[in-house]
Amino acid sequence: MTKLVYVASPFSKIDKKKAFKIAKKACKKVESFDVNFYPISPVLLWGDLKAEVTKHDRYRNLEACKKLLLGCDFIYVANNKHSKESEGICLELLIAEENHIRQLKD
């Protein structure tokens, strides 16, 4: 049975090409855990479409990410130095914990 895995990866404070590379690598890692895991990455879904020019843009993006996360069975954080510095990922982990969404780890 397919399980959706929210892939949390850095975006707003790093180079976009690097952000996409990190997200793709994380998605491949999730797929390697179990054939039934289906990675969902907001960076790959709409990273090219949704700029974060204003605080309002950032808020809207985080709200969309929250809705996406709440529909997932697990959360996986990209294993990258930028992930540890990401405010967005910290927020996503808090939301996951509050909603009993388990974190997958390497």
KOLGU-4560 file (N, C-alpha, C; in nm, 3 decimals, padded with zeros to 5 digits):
<recs>
<n_xx: 00.085 n_yy: -00.119 n_zz: 00.000 ca_xx: 00.000 ca_yy: 00.000 ca_zz: 00.000 c_xx: 00.089 c_yy: 00.125 c_zz: 00.000 mol: A seq: 1 type: MET>
<n_xx: 00.059 n_yy: 00.218 n_zz: -00.085 ca_xx: 00.138 ca_yy: 00.340 ca_zz: -00.100 c_xx: 00.128 c_yy: 00.428 c_zz: 00.025 mol: A seq: 2 type: THR>
<n_xx: 00.243 n_yy: 00.476 n_zz: 00.067 ca_xx: 00.252 ca_yy: 00.571 ca_zz: 00.179 c_xx: 00.316 c_yy: 00.699 c_zz: 00.127 mol: A seq: 3 type: LYS>
<n_xx: 00.249 n_yy: 00.811 n_zz: 00.150 ca_xx: 00.304 ca_yy: 00.940 ca_zz: 00.107 c_xx: 00.405 c_yy: 00.991 c_zz: 00.208 mol: A seq: 4 type: LEU>
<n_xx: 00.519 n_yy: 01.034 n_zz: 00.158 ca_xx: 00.626 ca_yy: 01.085 ca_zz: 00.243 c_xx: 00.657 c_yy: 01.229 c_zz: 00.202 mol: A seq: 5 type: VAL>
<n_xx: 00.632 n_yy: 01.320 n_zz: 00.295 ca_xx: 00.662 ca_yy: 01.461 ca_zz: 00.274 c_xx: 00.813 c_yy: 01.479 c_zz: 00.284 mol: A seq: 6 type: TYR>
<n_xx: 00.874 n_yy: 01.534 n_zz: 00.181 ca_xx: 01.018 ca_yy: 01.555 ca_zz: 00.180 c_xx: 01.047 c_yy: 01.702 c_zz: 00.211 mol: A seq: 7 type: VAL>
<n_xx: 01.100 n_yy: 01.724 n_zz: 00.331 ca_xx: 01.136 ca_yy: 01.858 ca_zz: 00.375 c_xx: 01.281 c_yy: 01.884 c_zz: 00.334 mol: A seq: 8 type: ALA>
<n_xx: 01.300 n_yy: 01.988 n_zz: 00.256 ca_xx: 01.436 ca_yy: 02.023 ca_zz: 00.213 c_xx: 01.448 c_yy: 02.174 c_zz: 00.207 mol: A seq: 9 type: SER>
<n_xx: 01.570 n_yy: 02.225 n_zz: 00.221 ca_xx: 01.590 ca_yy: 02.370 ca_zz: 00.225 c_xx: 01.556 c_yy: 02.435 c_zz: 00.091 mol: A seq: 10 type: PRO>
<n_xx: 01.511 n_yy: 02.561 n_zz: 00.099 ca_xx: 01.474 ca_yy: 02.630 ca_zz: -00.025 c_xx: 01.503 c_yy: 02.780 c_zz: -00.021 mol: A seq: 11 type: PHE>
<n_xx: 01.447 n_yy: 02.850 n_zz: 00.074 ca_xx: 01.442 ca_yy: 02.996 ca_zz: 00.065 c_xx: 01.576 c_yy: 03.067 c_zz: 00.077 mol: A seq: 12 type: SER>
<n_xx: 01.673 n_yy: 03.008 n_zz: 00.145 ca_xx: 01.798 ca_yy: 03.080 ca_zz: 00.169 c_xx: 01.919 c_yy: 03.021 c_zz: 00.097 mol: A seq: 13 type: LYS>
<n_xx: 01.892 n_yy: 02.935 n_zz: -00.002 ca_xx: 02.003 ca_yy: 02.879 ca_zz: -00.079 c_xx: 01.975 c_yy: 02.894 c_zz: -00.229 mol: A seq: 14 type: ILE>
<n_xx: 02.078 n_yy: 02.874 n_zz: -00.308 ca_xx: 02.066 ca_yy: 02.878 ca_zz: -00.454 c_xx: 01.959 c_yy: 02.778 c_zz: -00.500 mol: A seq: 15 type: ASP>
<n_xx: 01.874 n_yy: 02.820 n_zz: -00.590 ca_xx: 01.761 ca_yy: 02.736 ca_zz: -00.631 c_xx: 01.806 c_yy: 02.607 c_zz: -00.700 mol: A seq: 16 type: LYS>
<n_xx: 01.911 n_yy: 02.614 n_zz: -00.782 ca_xx: 01.959 ca_yy: 02.491 ca_zz: -00.845 c_xx: 02.006 c_yy: 02.391 c_zz: -00.739 mol: A seq: 17 type: LYS>
<n_xx: 02.071 n_yy: 02.442 n_zz: -00.638 ca_xx: 02.117 ca_yy: 02.356 ca_zz: -00.529 c_xx: 01.997 c_yy: 02.299 c_zz: -00.453 mol: A seq: 18 type: LYS>
<n_xx: 01.895 n_yy: 02.382 n_zz: -00.432 ca_xx: 01.774 ca_yy: 02.337 ca_zz: -00.362 c_xx: 01.707 c_yy: 02.223 c_zz: -00.437 mol: A seq: 19 type: ALA>
<n_xx: 01.698 n_yy: 02.234 n_zz: -00.569 ca_xx: 01.636 ca_yy: 02.128 ca_zz: -00.649 c_xx: 01.720 c_yy: 02.000 c_zz: -00.643 mol: A seq: 20 type: PHE>
<n_xx: 01.850 n_yy: 02.014 n_zz: -00.647 ca_xx: 01.939 ca_yy: 01.898 ca_zz: -00.640 c_xx: 01.923 c_yy: 01.825 c_zz: -00.507 mol: A seq: 21 type: LYS>
<n_xx: 01.918 n_yy: 01.902 n_zz: -00.398 ca_xx: 01.901 ca_yy: 01.842 ca_zz: -00.264 c_xx: 01.767 c_yy: 01.771 c_zz: -00.255 mol: A seq: 22 type: ILE>
<n_xx: 01.661 n_yy: 01.834 n_zz: -00.305 ca_xx: 01.527 ca_yy: 01.775 ca_zz: -00.300 c_xx: 01.519 c_yy: 01.646 c_zz: -00.381 mol: A seq: 23 type: ALA>
<n_xx: 01.577 n_yy: 01.646 n_zz: -00.500 ca_xx: 01.576 ca_yy: 01.523 ca_zz: -00.583 c_xx: 01.650 c_yy: 01.410 c_zz: -00.514 mol: A seq: 24 type: LYS>
<n_xx: 01.765 n_yy: 01.441 n_zz: -00.456 ca_xx: 01.843 ca_yy: 01.339 ca_zz: -00.386 c_xx: 01.763 c_yy: 01.282 c_zz: -00.268 mol: A seq: 25 type: LYS>
<n_xx: 01.695 n_yy: 01.370 n_zz: -00.195 ca_xx: 01.614 ca_yy: 01.326 ca_zz: -00.081 c_xx: 01.499 c_yy: 01.237 c_zz: -00.127 mol: A seq: 26 type: ALA>
<n_xx: 01.436 n_yy: 01.272 n_zz: -00.237 ca_xx: 01.326 ca_yy: 01.189 ca_zz: -00.290 c_xx: 01.377 c_yy: 01.050 c_zz: -00.328 mol: A seq: 27 type: CYS>
<n_xx: 01.493 n_yy: 01.043 n_zz: -00.390 ca_xx: 01.550 ca_yy: 00.913 ca_zz: -00.426 c_xx: 01.582 c_yy: 00.832 c_zz: -00.301 mol: A seq: 28 type: LYS>
<n_xx: 01.627 n_yy: 00.900 n_zz: -00.197 ca_xx: 01.656 ca_yy: 00.832 ca_zz: -00.071 c_xx: 01.528 c_yy: 00.771 c_zz: -00.013 mol: A seq: 29 type: LYS>
<n_xx: 01.420 n_yy: 00.847 n_zz: -00.014 ca_xx: 01.291 ca_yy: 00.799 ca_zz: 00.037 c_xx: 01.248 c_yy: 00.675 c_zz: -00.041 mol: A seq: 30 type: VAL>
<n_xx: 01.260 n_yy: 00.679 n_zz: -00.172 ca_xx: 01.222 ca_yy: 00.564 ca_zz: -00.254 c_xx: 01.305 c_yy: 00.441 c_zz: -00.223 mol: A seq: 31 type: GLU>
<n_xx: 01.429 n_yy: 00.463 n_zz: -00.180 ca_xx: 01.517 ca_yy: 00.350 ca_zz: -00.149 c_xx: 01.479 c_yy: 00.280 c_zz: -00.018 mol: A seq: 32 type: SER>
<n_xx: 01.405 n_yy: 00.348 n_zz: 00.068 ca_xx: 01.364 ca_yy: 00.290 ca_zz: 00.196 c_xx: 01.263 c_yy: 00.177 c_zz: 00.177 mol: A seq: 33 type: PHE>
<n_xx: 01.168 n_yy: 00.200 n_zz: 00.086 ca_xx: 01.056 ca_yy: 00.106 ca_zz: 00.070 c_xx: 00.989 c_yy: 00.134 c_zz: -00.063 mol: A seq: 34 type: ASP>
<n_xx: 00.957 n_yy: 00.029 n_zz: -00.136 ca_xx: 00.893 ca_yy: 00.047 ca_zz: -00.267 c_xx: 00.756 c_yy: 00.112 c_zz: -00.257 mol: A seq: 35 type: VAL>
<n_xx: 00.696 n_yy: 00.107 n_zz: -00.139 ca_xx: 00.563 ca_yy: 00.166 ca_zz: -00.120 c_xx: 00.567 c_yy: 00.312 c_zz: -00.078 mol: A seq: 36 type: ASN>
<n_xx: 00.686 n_yy: 00.368 n_zz: -00.057 ca_xx: 00.697 ca_yy: 00.509 ca_zz: -00.020 c_xx: 00.697 c_yy: 00.596 c_zz: -00.145 mol: A seq: 37 type: PHE>
<n_xx: 00.612 n_yy: 00.695 n_zz: -00.144 ca_xx: 00.598 ca_yy: 00.788 ca_zz: -00.257 c_xx: 00.636 c_yy: 00.928 c_zz: -00.207 mol: A seq: 38 type: TYR>
<n_xx: 00.752 n_yy: 00.979 n_zz: -00.248 ca_xx: 00.797 ca_yy: 01.109 ca_zz: -00.198 c_xx: 00.719 c_yy: 01.225 c_zz: -00.258 mol: A seq: 39 type: PRO>
<n_xx: 00.688 n_yy: 01.322 n_zz: -00.173 ca_xx: 00.619 ca_yy: 01.444 ca_zz: -00.215 c_xx: 00.706 c_yy: 01.562 c_zz: -00.171 mol: A seq: 40 type: ILE>
<n_xx: 00.759 n_yy: 01.636 n_zz: -00.268 ca_xx: 00.848 ca_yy: 01.747 ca_zz: -00.238 c_xx: 00.788 c_yy: 01.879 c_zz: -00.283 mol: A seq: 41 type: SER>
<n_xx: 00.758 n_yy: 01.970 n_zz: -00.190 ca_xx: 00.706 ca_yy: 02.101 ca_zz: -00.232 c_xx: 00.809 c_yy: 02.179 c_zz: -00.314 mol: A seq: 42 type: PRO>
<n_xx: 00.936 n_yy: 02.159 n_zz: -00.287 ca_xx: 01.040 ca_yy: 02.227 ca_zz: -00.366 c_xx: 01.030 c_yy: 02.186 c_zz: -00.512 mol: A seq: 43 type: VAL>
<n_xx: 01.012 n_yy: 02.057 n_zz: -00.537 ca_xx: 01.003 ca_yy: 02.010 ca_zz: -00.674 c_xx: 00.865 c_yy: 02.037 c_zz: -00.735 mol: A seq: 44 type: LEU>
<n_xx: 00.762 n_yy: 02.040 n_zz: -00.652 ca_xx: 00.626 ca_yy: 02.065 ca_zz: -00.703 c_xx: 00.608 c_yy: 02.208 c_zz: -00.752 mol: A seq: 45 type: LEU>
<n_xx: 00.649 n_yy: 02.303 n_zz: -00.670 ca_xx: 00.623 ca_yy: 02.442 ca_zz: -00.709 c_xx: 00.737 c_yy: 02.539 c_zz: -00.682 mol: A seq: 46 type: TRP>
<n_xx: 00.856 n_yy: 02.487 n_zz: -00.661 ca_xx: 00.971 ca_yy: 02.574 ca_zz: -00.635 c_xx: 01.000 c_yy: 02.673 c_zz: -00.746 mol: A seq: 47 type: GLY>
<n_xx: 00.973 n_yy: 02.633 n_zz: -00.871 ca_xx: 00.993 ca_yy: 02.724 ca_zz: -00.984 c_xx: 00.880 c_yy: 02.825 c_zz: -00.998 mol: A seq: 48 type: ASP>
<n_xx: 00.767 n_yy: 02.795 n_zz: -00.939 ca_xx: 00.648 ca_yy: 02.877 ca_zz: -00.960 c_xx: 00.623 c_yy: 02.981 c_zz: -00.852 mol: A seq: 49 type: LEU>
<n_xx: 00.662 n_yy: 02.952 n_zz: -00.730 ca_xx: 00.625 ca_yy: 03.038 ca_zz: -00.617 c_xx: 00.748 c_yy: 03.107 c_zz: -00.557 mol: A seq: 50 type: LYS>
<n_xx: 00.766 n_yy: 03.231 n_zz: -00.595 ca_xx: 00.877 ca_yy: 03.310 ca_zz: -00.541 c_xx: 00.844 c_yy: 03.353 c_zz: -00.398 mol: A seq: 51 type: ALA>
<n_xx: 00.947 n_yy: 03.381 n_zz: -00.324 ca_xx: 00.929 ca_yy: 03.431 ca_zz: -00.187 c_xx: 00.993 c_yy: 03.570 c_zz: -00.179 mol: A seq: 52 type: GLU>
<n_xx: 00.926 n_yy: 03.665 n_zz: -00.240 ca_xx: 00.976 ca_yy: 03.802 ca_zz: -00.244 c_xx: 00.939 c_yy: 03.877 c_zz: -00.117 mol: A seq: 53 type: VAL>
<n_xx: 00.817 n_yy: 03.855 n_zz: -00.071 ca_xx: 00.768 ca_yy: 03.925 ca_zz: 00.048 c_xx: 00.741 c_yy: 03.826 c_zz: 00.161 mol: A seq: 54 type: THR>
<n_xx: 00.720 n_yy: 03.881 n_zz: 00.280 ca_xx: 00.683 ca_yy: 03.795 ca_zz: 00.394 c_xx: 00.550 c_yy: 03.725 c_zz: 00.368 mol: A seq: 55 type: LYS>
<n_xx: 00.460 n_yy: 03.794 n_zz: 00.298 ca_xx: 00.331 ca_yy: 03.735 ca_zz: 00.265 c_xx: 00.349 c_yy: 03.613 c_zz: 00.173 mol: A seq: 56 type: HIS>
<n_xx: 00.441 n_yy: 03.625 n_zz: 00.076 ca_xx: 00.470 ca_yy: 03.511 ca_zz: -00.012 c_xx: 00.519 c_yy: 03.392 c_zz: 00.071 mol: A seq: 57 type: ASP>
<n_xx: 00.609 n_yy: 03.420 n_zz: 00.163 ca_xx: 00.666 ca_yy: 03.315 ca_zz: 00.248 c_xx: 00.556 c_yy: 03.249 c_zz: 00.331 mol: A seq: 58 type: ARG>
<n_xx: 00.469 n_yy: 03.329 n_zz: 00.389 ca_xx: 00.359 ca_yy: 03.277 ca_zz: 00.470 c_xx: 00.268 c_yy: 03.187 c_zz: 00.386 mol: A seq: 59 type: TYR>
<n_xx: 00.233 n_yy: 03.232 n_zz: 00.267 ca_xx: 00.145 ca_yy: 03.152 ca_zz: 00.180 c_xx: 00.211 c_yy: 03.020 c_zz: 00.142 mol: A seq: 60 type: ARG>
<n_xx: 00.339 n_yy: 03.024 n_zz: 00.112 ca_xx: 00.410 ca_yy: 02.900 ca_zz: 00.078 c_xx: 00.413 c_yy: 02.804 c_zz: 00.195 mol: A seq: 61 type: ASN>
<n_xx: 00.440 n_yy: 02.856 n_zz: 00.314 ca_xx: 00.443 ca_yy: 02.769 ca_zz: 00.432 c_xx: 00.305 c_yy: 02.710 c_zz: 00.463 mol: A seq: 62 type: LEU>
<n_xx: 00.202 n_yy: 02.787 n_zz: 00.440 ca_xx: 00.065 ca_yy: 02.736 ca_zz: 00.461 c_xx: 00.034 c_yy: 02.624 c_zz: 00.362 mol: A seq: 63 type: GLU>
<n_xx: 00.075 n_yy: 02.641 n_zz: 00.237 ca_xx: 00.055 ca_yy: 02.536 ca_zz: 00.136 c_xx: 00.133 c_yy: 02.411 c_zz: 00.174 mol: A seq: 64 type: ALA>
<n_xx: 00.256 n_yy: 02.429 n_zz: 00.222 ca_xx: 00.338 ca_yy: 02.316 ca_zz: 00.265 c_xx: 00.272 c_yy: 02.244 c_zz: 00.382 mol: A seq: 65 type: CYS>
<n_xx: 00.216 n_yy: 02.320 n_zz: 00.474 ca_xx: 00.147 ca_yy: 02.259 ca_zz: 00.589 c_xx: 00.032 c_yy: 02.172 c_zz: 00.543 mol: A seq: 66 type: LYS>
<n_xx: -00.049 n_yy: 02.221 n_zz: 00.450 ca_xx: -00.162 ca_yy: 02.142 ca_zz: 00.400 c_xx: -00.113 c_yy: 02.015 c_zz: 00.332 mol: A seq: 67 type: LYS>
<n_xx: -00.006 n_yy: 02.028 n_zz: 00.256 ca_xx: 00.051 ca_yy: 01.912 ca_zz: 00.189 c_xx: 00.103 c_yy: 01.810 c_zz: 00.291 mol: A seq: 68 type: LEU>
<n_xx: 00.174 n_yy: 01.859 n_zz: 00.390 ca_xx: 00.229 ca_yy: 01.773 ca_zz: 00.495 c_xx: 00.120 c_yy: 01.697 c_zz: 00.569 mol: A seq: 69 type: LEU>
<n_xx: 00.010 n_yy: 01.764 n_zz: 00.599 ca_xx: -00.099 ca_yy: 01.700 ca_zz: 00.675 c_xx: -00.164 c_yy: 01.584 c_zz: 00.599 mol: A seq: 70 type: LEU>
<n_xx: -00.143 n_yy: 01.579 n_zz: 00.468 ca_xx: -00.196 ca_yy: 01.469 ca_zz: 00.389 c_xx: -00.100 c_yy: 01.351 c_zz: 00.375 mol: A seq: 71 type: GLY>
<n_xx: 00.016 n_yy: 01.363 n_zz: 00.439 ca_xx: 00.119 ca_yy: 01.259 ca_zz: 00.425 c_xx: 00.124 c_yy: 01.167 c_zz: 00.547 mol: A seq: 72 type: CYS>
<n_xx: 00.181 n_yy: 01.049 n_zz: 00.524 ca_xx: 00.195 ca_yy: 00.949 ca_zz: 00.629 c_xx: 00.324 c_yy: 00.967 c_zz: 00.709 mol: A seq: 73 type: ASP>
<n_xx: 00.427 n_yy: 01.020 n_zz: 00.644 ca_xx: 00.557 ca_yy: 01.038 ca_zz: 00.706 c_xx: 00.619 c_yy: 01.169 c_zz: 00.660 mol: A seq: 74 type: PHE>
<n_xx: 00.722 n_yy: 01.212 n_zz: 00.732 ca_xx: 00.805 ca_yy: 01.324 ca_zz: 00.689 c_xx: 00.949 c_yy: 01.275 c_zz: 00.687 mol: A seq: 75 type: ILE>
<n_xx: 01.022 n_yy: 01.321 n_zz: 00.586 ca_xx: 01.165 ca_yy: 01.292 ca_zz: 00.577 c_xx: 01.238 c_yy: 01.424 c_zz: 00.554 mol: A seq: 76 type: TYR>
<n_xx: 01.342 n_yy: 01.448 n_zz: 00.633 ca_xx: 01.421 ca_yy: 01.570 ca_zz: 00.619 c_xx: 01.548 c_yy: 01.537 c_zz: 00.540 mol: A seq: 77 type: VAL>
<n_xx: 01.571 n_yy: 01.614 n_zz: 00.434 ca_xx: 01.691 ca_yy: 01.595 ca_zz: 00.353 c_xx: 01.814 c_yy: 01.603 c_zz: 00.442 mol: A seq: 78 type: ALA>
<n_xx: 01.902 n_yy: 01.507 n_zz: 00.425 ca_xx: 02.024 ca_yy: 01.501 ca_zz: 00.505 c_xx: 02.127 c_yy: 01.594 c_zz: 00.442 mol: A seq: 79 type: ASN>
<n_xx: 02.124 n_yy: 01.721 n_zz: 00.487 ca_xx: 02.208 ca_yy: 01.823 ca_zz: 00.428 c_xx: 02.233 c_yy: 01.931 c_zz: 00.532 mol: A seq: 80 type: ASN>
<n_xx: 02.349 n_yy: 01.995 n_zz: 00.527 ca_xx: 02.382 ca_yy: 02.097 ca_zz: 00.627 c_xx: 02.282 c_yy: 02.213 c_zz: 00.627 mol: A seq: 81 type: LYS>
<n_xx: 02.226 n_yy: 02.244 n_zz: 00.512 ca_xx: 02.130 ca_yy: 02.354 ca_zz: 00.504 c_xx: 01.998 c_yy: 02.320 c_zz: 00.571 mol: A seq: 82 type: HIS>
<n_xx: 01.966 n_yy: 02.193 n_zz: 00.579 ca_xx: 01.841 ca_yy: 02.151 ca_zz: 00.645 c_xx: 01.843 c_yy: 02.186 c_zz: 00.792 mol: A seq: 83 type: SER>
<n_xx: 01.959 n_yy: 02.174 n_zz: 00.854 ca_xx: 01.971 ca_yy: 02.201 ca_zz: 00.998 c_xx: 01.952 c_yy: 02.350 c_zz: 01.029 mol: A seq: 84 type: LYS>
<n_xx: 01.973 n_yy: 02.435 n_zz: 00.931 ca_xx: 01.962 ca_yy: 02.580 ca_zz: 00.948 c_xx: 01.827 c_yy: 02.636 c_zz: 00.905 mol: A seq: 85 type: GLU>
<n_xx: 01.741 n_yy: 02.552 n_zz: 00.850 ca_xx: 01.617 ca_yy: 02.597 ca_zz: 00.789 c_xx: 01.504 c_yy: 02.618 c_zz: 00.891 mol: A seq: 86 type: SER>
<n_xx: 01.455 n_yy: 02.740 n_zz: 00.897 ca_xx: 01.340 ca_yy: 02.770 ca_zz: 00.984 c_xx: 01.215 c_yy: 02.698 c_zz: 00.935 mol: A seq: 87 type: GLU>
<n_xx: 01.201 n_yy: 02.690 n_zz: 00.804 ca_xx: 01.084 ca_yy: 02.623 ca_zz: 00.747 c_xx: 01.079 c_yy: 02.476 c_zz: 00.784 mol: A seq: 88 type: GLY>
<n_xx: 01.194 n_yy: 02.409 n_zz: 00.779 ca_xx: 01.199 ca_yy: 02.268 ca_zz: 00.815 c_xx: 01.170 c_yy: 02.249 c_zz: 00.963 mol: A seq: 89 type: ILE>
<n_xx: 01.221 n_yy: 02.339 n_zz: 01.047 ca_xx: 01.190 ca_yy: 02.331 ca_zz: 01.191 c_xx: 01.039 c_yy: 02.340 c_zz: 01.213 mol: A seq: 90 type: CYS>
<n_xx: 00.974 n_yy: 02.429 n_zz: 01.141 ca_xx: 00.829 ca_yy: 02.444 ca_zz: 01.152 c_xx: 00.758 c_yy: 02.318 c_zz: 01.102 mol: A seq: 91 type: LEU>
<n_xx: 00.805 n_yy: 02.263 n_zz: 00.991 ca_xx: 00.743 ca_yy: 02.142 ca_zz: 00.936 c_xx: 00.757 c_yy: 02.025 c_zz: 01.033 mol: A seq: 92 type: GLU>
<n_xx: 00.871 n_yy: 02.013 n_zz: 01.097 ca_xx: 00.890 ca_yy: 01.906 ca_zz: 01.195 c_xx: 00.797 c_yy: 01.923 c_zz: 01.315 mol: A seq: 93 type: LEU>
<n_xx: 00.777 n_yy: 02.045 n_zz: 01.357 ca_xx: 00.685 ca_yy: 02.072 ca_zz: 01.468 c_xx: 00.542 c_yy: 02.035 c_zz: 01.429 mol: A seq: 94 type: LEU>
<n_xx: 00.501 n_yy: 02.073 n_zz: 01.311 ca_xx: 00.367 ca_yy: 02.040 ca_zz: 01.262 c_xx: 00.350 c_yy: 01.888 c_zz: 01.254 mol: A seq: 95 type: ILE>
<n_xx: 00.452 n_yy: 01.821 n_zz: 01.202 ca_xx: 00.447 ca_yy: 01.675 ca_zz: 01.193 c_xx: 00.432 c_yy: 01.612 c_zz: 01.331 mol: A seq: 96 type: ALA>
<n_xx: 00.510 n_yy: 01.659 n_zz: 01.425 ca_xx: 00.504 ca_yy: 01.605 ca_zz: 01.561 c_xx: 00.366 c_yy: 01.627 c_zz: 01.623 mol: A seq: 97 type: GLU>
<n_xx: 00.314 n_yy: 01.748 n_zz: 01.609 ca_xx: 00.182 ca_yy: 01.780 ca_zz: 01.666 c_xx: 00.070 c_yy: 01.697 c_zz: 01.606 mol: A seq: 98 type: GLU>
<n_xx: 00.091 n_yy: 01.650 n_zz: 01.483 ca_xx: -00.012 ca_yy: 01.574 ca_zz: 01.413 c_xx: 00.022 c_yy: 01.426 c_zz: 01.399 mol: A seq: 99 type: ASN>
<n_xx: 00.117 n_yy: 01.380 n_zz: 01.480 ca_xx: 00.153 ca_yy: 01.239 ca_zz: 01.487 c_xx: 00.196 c_yy: 01.182 c_zz: 01.352 mol: A seq: 100 type: HIS>
<n_xx: 00.267 n_yy: 01.264 n_zz: 01.275 ca_xx: 00.325 ca_yy: 01.219 ca_zz: 01.147 c_xx: 00.469 c_yy: 01.179 c_zz: 01.178 mol: A seq: 101 type: ILE>
<n_xx: 00.498 n_yy: 01.053 n_zz: 01.161 ca_xx: 00.630 ca_yy: 01.001 ca_zz: 01.198 c_xx: 00.740 c_yy: 01.047 c_zz: 01.104 mol: A seq: 102 type: ARG>
<n_xx: 00.857 n_yy: 01.068 n_zz: 01.160 ca_xx: 00.972 ca_yy: 01.108 ca_zz: 01.081 c_xx: 01.054 c_yy: 00.987 c_zz: 01.041 mol: A seq: 103 type: GLN>
<n_xx: 01.085 n_yy: 00.978 n_zz: 00.912 ca_xx: 01.176 ca_yy: 00.874 ca_zz: 00.863 c_xx: 01.317 c_yy: 00.928 c_zz: 00.878 mol: A seq: 104 type: LEU>
<n_xx: 01.408 n_yy: 00.841 n_zz: 00.919 ca_xx: 01.547 ca_yy: 00.882 ca_zz: 00.935 c_xx: 01.638 c_yy: 00.786 c_zz: 00.860 mol: A seq: 105 type: LYS>
<n_xx: 01.754 n_yy: 00.839 n_zz: 00.824 ca_xx: 01.855 ca_yy: 00.756 ca_zz: 00.754 c_xx: 01.899 c_yy: 00.640 c_zz: 00.840 mol: A seq: 106 type: ASP>
</recs>
